[in-house]
Amino acid sequence: MADITRRLGWRHLRGAPTAHVRHHRGGKLLHDGPGLSFWFRALTAALSEVPVDDRELAMTFHARTSDFQDVAVQATVTYRVSDPELAAARLDFSIDPDTGVWRGAPLEQLGTLLTETAQQHALDVLARTTLSAALADGVAAVRERVAAGLAAEPRLPATGIEVVAVRVVALRPEPEVERALRTPARELIQQEADRATYERRAVAVERERAIAENELASQIELARREEQLVDQRGTNARREAEEHAAADAVRAGAEAARTVRLAQAEAERSVKLAEAEAERSVRLTEAEAARTVKLADAEAARSVRLARAEAEGAREVGEARAQAQAAWLRVHGEVDVATLHALTGTRLAENLPNIESVTVSPDVLTGLLARFGTGERA
């Protein structure tokens, strides 16, 4: 379909490369060819668009064979418009100047023409052919007859149509007839399958018998070899026992010799250890005696030094106390009686225990106040 756009009263047509466009105005041909693009006025233009590409037309129709059996024919015809000018003159390929759509149905007319022509030639062939022959060789015969008939049809070149190819897809009888025709072939196939099954079973039985005989022969051979194996195992056991006995004797002798050597070595080691222990005890005793003597001498010297130091310290302490007592006495002899009373009270307060609370009675307070009064008057 052509692409038509509107611009201020004008129309612009843009065709496809596979569409042949013809533009008439006032009875004159202005544009003619595929893939055109031009401006035109809708009121004065007459447009037609003819497709020039290859087109496929599928068709299905029924026919009757010479033995009055109905068959369905499926075929496809490939055609194209070889003369667009002639086709546009014979068929209505005109398009609407506003939408670009065909005003009529030219492709349906071409399809009807091709279908009826092909159907006519196919019916003519099948009417003289039996059903079995039609199913066996009917496809090629129908295709050749339809292709020849379409090539010889005078209306097609007169309309500018060229048939490119004819293909017959299938010839099918009615379902009941098709099932009936399949039955003998199925029976033959089933018989062949049954025969193959019987032969396979016979071969399987023969092979099972051969397998059973082979298994029996294998069991006999296995029993004979087991007997040989038992004899060989007895011989091997006796030989192994003799070798074990000899090995045990050799092992016992070696163990006895080893025990003797170990006992001798242990005795020698014990003697050496006893001698070394005795010598070590003597050395330790002598060292302990010398150490004791040294410690006694050191302790005696230390005691002498301590006694001397204590005597010297006692002498110095006595002298210091005597000097301090003499100085104390001198100081107390020089001070007045009130100071001595104060010092006595201070010394007494230092040596008194902790007094948490003091209760003063009125009698004591009266006496103290009287004494303070007397002291002030004096």
C-alpha positions in Angstrom: 0.0 0.0 0.0 1.3 3.4 -1.0 2.1 6.0 1.7 0.1 9.2 1.1 0.5 12.4 3.2 -1.4 15.7 3.1 0.1 19.2 2.8 -2.1 22.3 2.2 -4.5 20.8 -0.3 -1.7 18.7 -2.0 -1.0 15.0 -1.6 2.4 13.3 -1.6 2.7 9.7 -2.6 5.6 7.5 -1.7 5.6 4.0 -3.3 7.4 0.8 -2.4 10.1 -0.7 -4.6 7.8 -3.7 -5.2 4.7 -1.6 -6.2 4.2 -0.2 -9.7 2.4 3.1 -9.5 0.6 4.8 -12.4 -0.5 8.4 -12.2 -3.0 9.8 -14.7 -4.4 13.4 -14.8 -6.8 14.5 -17.5 -6.3 11.2 -19.3 -2.5 11.7 -19.6 0.0 9.4 -17.9 2.3 11.6 -15.7 4.1 9.0 -13.6 4.6 5.3 -14.3 7.0 2.9 -12.5 7.9 1.2 -9.2 9.2 3.1 -6.1 8.0 6.5 -7.3 7.5 9.6 -5.1 5.6 12.7 -6.3 3.1 15.4 -5.4 -0.4 15.5 -6.9 -3.9 17.0 -6.4 -6.5 14.5 -5.2 -9.4 16.0 -7.3 -7.6 15.7 -10.6 -5.4 12.5 -10.1 -6.2 8.9 -11.0 -3.9 6.5 -9.2 -3.3 2.8 -9.5 -0.9 0.6 -7.7 0.1 -2.9 -9.0 2.3 -5.2 -6.9 5.1 -6.7 -8.9 6.6 -9.0 -6.3 6.2 -12.8 -6.2 3.1 -13.9 -4.3 2.1 -17.2 -2.8 -1.5 -18.5 -3.3 -2.4 -21.5 -1.2 -5.4 -23.5 -2.3 -7.3 -26.6 -1.0 -10.0 -28.3 -3.0 -11.7 -31.7 -3.2 -11.7 -34.0 -6.3 -13.1 -37.4 -7.1 -11.1 -40.3 -8.6 -12.2 -42.8 -11.3 -13.3 -45.3 -8.6 -15.5 -42.6 -7.0 -13.3 -41.8 -4.0 -13.0 -38.3 -2.6 -9.5 -36.8 -2.2 -8.3 -33.5 -0.8 -5.7 -31.6 -2.8 -3.4 -29.1 -1.2 -1.4 -27.0 -3.6 0.5 -23.6 -3.7 0.9 -21.4 -6.8 3.6 -18.7 -7.0 2.8 -15.9 -9.4 3.7 -12.3 -10.1 2.4 -9.4 -12.3 4.8 -9.3 -15.3 3.0 -6.5 -17.2 1.7 -3.9 -14.7 0.2 -1.7 -17.5 -1.9 -4.6 -18.9 -2.9 -5.8 -15.4 -4.0 -2.2 -14.4 -6.1 -2.1 -17.6 -7.8 -5.5 -17.1 -8.3 -5.4 -13.3 -9.2 -2.6 -10.9 -5.9 -1.7 -9.1 -7.0 1.9 -8.5 -6.3 3.4 -5.0 -7.9 6.1 -3.0 -5.9 9.4 -3.3 -6.5 10.1 0.4 -5.7 6.8 2.1 -3.8 4.8 -0.6 -6.1 1.7 -0.2 -7.4 -0.2 -3.2 -10.9 0.7 -4.1 -11.6 -2.9 -5.2 -10.2 -6.4 -4.5 -7.8 -7.1 -7.4 -5.7 -9.8 -5.6 -8.9 -11.7 -4.7 -9.9 -11.7 -8.4 -6.4 -13.0 -9.3 -6.7 -15.7 -6.6 -10.1 -16.8 -7.9 -8.8 -17.0 -11.4 -5.7 -19.0 -10.5 -7.6 -21.3 -8.1 -10.4 -22.2 -10.5 -7.9 -22.7 -13.4 -5.7 -25.0 -11.3 -8.7 -26.9 -9.9 -10.1 -27.5 -13.3 -6.8 -29.2 -14.5 -6.4 -31.2 -11.3 -10.0 -32.5 -11.4 -9.4 -33.5 -15.0 -6.3 -35.6 -14.1 -7.8 -37.2 -11.0 -11.1 -38.1 -12.7 -9.2 -40.6 -14.9 -7.0 -42.0 -12.0 -7.8 -44.6 -9.5 -7.3 -43.8 -5.8 -4.3 -46.1 -5.3 -2.6 -44.6 -8.4 -3.4 -41.1 -7.2 -1.9 -41.7 -3.8 1.2 -43.3 -5.3 2.0 -41.0 -8.3 -0.8 -38.4 -8.2 1.2 -35.6 -6.7 3.7 -35.4 -9.6 0.9 -35.9 -12.2 -1.3 -33.2 -10.7 1.6 -30.8 -10.4 2.7 -31.3 -14.0 -0.8 -31.0 -15.3 -1.6 -27.9 -13.3 1.7 -26.2 -14.3 1.1 -27.0 -18.0 -2.5 -25.9 -17.8 -1.6 -22.6 -16.2 1.1 -22.0 -18.7 -1.3 -22.6 -21.6 -4.1 -20.6 -20.1 -4.6 -17.6 -22.4 -6.3 -15.4 -19.8 -3.2 -15.1 -17.6 -0.9 -13.5 -20.2 -3.8 -11.3 -21.3 -4.1 -10.1 -17.8 -0.3 -9.6 -17.4 0.1 -12.5 -14.9 3.1 -14.9 -15.0 3.1 -18.2 -13.1 6.4 -18.8 -11.4 6.0 -22.2 -9.8 3.4 -24.8 -8.9 3.7 -27.1 -5.8 1.3 -29.8 -4.8 1.8 -30.4 -1.1 -0.5 -33.5 -0.6 -3.3 -35.7 -1.8 -5.3 -37.1 1.1 -8.3 -39.5 1.0 -11.1 -39.4 3.5 -10.1 -40.4 7.0 -12.1 -43.7 6.9 -10.6 -44.7 3.6 -7.1 -43.7 4.7 -7.4 -45.9 7.8 -8.7 -48.8 5.6 -5.7 -48.4 3.3 -3.3 -48.4 6.2 -4.7 -51.6 7.7 -3.0 -54.1 5.2 0.3 -52.3 5.6 -0.1 -52.4 9.4 -0.9 -56.1 9.3 2.2 -56.8 7.3 4.3 -54.7 9.6 2.8 -56.5 12.6 3.4 -59.9 11.1 7.0 -59.0 10.4 7.3 -57.7 14.0 5.8 -61.0 15.3 8.2 -63.1 13.2 11.1 -61.0 14.4 9.9 -61.5 18.0 9.7 -65.3 17.6 13.1 -65.5 16.0 14.5 -63.3 18.8 13.0 -65.6 21.4 14.4 -68.7 19.7 17.8 -67.1 19.5 17.4 -66.1 23.2 16.5 -69.7 24.2 19.5 -71.1 22.2 21.8 -68.6 23.9 20.4 -69.4 27.3 21.1 -73.1 26.7 24.6 -72.3 25.6 25.0 -70.1 28.7 23.8 -72.9 31.0 26.2 -75.4 29.4 29.1 -72.9 29.8 28.1 -72.3 33.5 28.0 -76.1 34.2 31.4 -76.6 32.6 32.7 -73.6 34.6 31.4 -75.1 37.8 33.1 -78.4 37.1 36.3 -76.7 36.3 35.9 -74.5 39.4 35.4 -77.6 41.6 38.5 -79.3 40.2 40.6 -76.2 40.8 39.1 -75.9 44.4 40.4 -79.4 45.1 43.8 -78.5 43.8 43.7 -75.4 45.9 42.8 -77.4 49.1 45.8 -79.7 48.5 48.1 -76.8 47.8 46.8 -75.0 51.0 47.6 -78.1 53.1 51.1 -78.3 51.7 51.6 -74.6 52.3 50.3 -74.9 55.8 52.7 -77.7 56.7 55.6 -75.8 55.2 54.6 -72.6 57.0 54.4 -74.5 60.3 57.9 -76.0 59.9 59.3 -72.6 59.0 57.5 -71.0 62.0 59.0 -73.7 64.3 62.5 -73.1 63.0 62.0 -69.4 63.3 60.7 -69.7 66.9 63.8 -71.8 67.8 66.2 -69.2 66.3 64.2 -66.5 68.0 64.3 -68.3 71.4 68.1 -68.7 71.2 68.6 -65.1 70.3 66.3 -64.0 73.1 68.2 -66.1 75.7 71.6 -64.8 74.6 70.2 -61.3 74.7 68.8 -61.8 78.2 72.2 -63.1 79.4 74.0 -60.1 77.9 71.5 -57.7 79.4 71.9 -59.3 82.9 75.7 -59.1 82.7 75.5 -55.5 81.6 73.0 -54.7 84.4 75.3 -56.3 87.0 78.3 -54.3 85.8 76.2 -51.2 85.8 75.0 -51.8 89.4 78.6 -52.3 90.6 79.7 -49.1 89.0 76.7 -47.2 90.4 77.4 -48.5 93.9 81.1 -47.5 93.8 80.2 -44.1 92.4 77.5 -43.6 95.1 80.0 -44.6 97.9 82.6 -42.2 96.6 80.0 -39.5 96.3 78.8 -40.1 99.9 82.4 -39.8 101.2 82.9 -36.5 99.3 79.6 -35.2 100.5 80.4 -36.1 104.1 83.8 -34.4 104.0 82.3 -31.3 102.3 79.5 -31.2 105.0 82.0 -31.5 107.8 84.2 -28.7 106.4 81.1 -26.6 105.8 79.9 -27.2 109.4 83.3 -26.1 110.8 83.3 -23.0 108.7 79.7 -22.2 109.8 80.6 -22.7 113.5 83.6 -20.4 113.2 81.6 -17.8 111.4 78.8 -18.0 114.0 81.3 -17.7 116.9 82.9 -14.6 115.3 79.5 -13.1 114.7 78.4 -13.7 118.3 81.5 -12.0 119.5 81.0 -9.0 117.3 77.3 -8.8 118.3 78.2 -9.0 122.0 80.8 -6.2 121.6 78.3 -4.1 119.6 75.6 -4.6 122.2 77.9 -3.7 125.1 79.1 -0.6 123.3 75.6 0.3 122.5 74.4 -0.2 126.0 77.2 2.0 127.3 76.4 4.7 124.8 72.7 4.6 125.6 73.4 4.7 129.4 75.7 7.7 128.9 73.1 9.5 126.7 70.3 8.8 129.3 72.5 10.1 132.1 73.3 13.2 130.2 69.6 13.7 129.3 68.5 13.2 132.9 71.1 15.6 134.2 70.0 18.2 131.6 66.3 17.6 132.5 67.1 18.1 136.1 69.0 21.3 135.4 66.2 22.7 133.4 63.6 21.8 136.0 65.7 23.3 138.7 65.9 26.6 137.0 62.1 27.1 136.1 59.4 28.3 138.5 56.7 26.1 140.2 53.9 27.1 137.8 55.9 26.0 134.8 56.6 22.7 136.4 52.9 22.3 137.2 52.1 22.9 133.5 54.7 20.5 132.3 53.4 17.9 134.7 49.9 18.4 133.4 51.1 18.1 129.8 53.0 14.9 130.6 50.0 13.5 132.5 47.7 14.3 129.5 50.1 12.5 127.2 50.0 9.4 129.3 46.2 9.4 130.1 43.9 7.1 128.3 41.4 8.4 125.7 38.5 10.3 127.5 35.4 10.5 125.3 33.3 12.7 127.7 33.8 14.6 131.0 31.0 15.3 133.5 31.4 18.4 135.6 29.2 18.7 138.6 28.0 22.0 140.1 30.1 21.4 143.2 33.3 21.0 141.3 32.5 24.1 139.1 31.8 26.2 142.2 35.1 25.3 143.8 37.0 26.0 140.6 35.4 29.4 140.2 36.1 30.2 143.8 39.7 29.3 143.3 40.1 31.4 140.1 38.6 34.3 142.0 41.0 34.0 144.8 43.9 33.8 142.4 42.9 37.0 140.6 42.7 39.0 143.9 46.1 37.8 144.9 
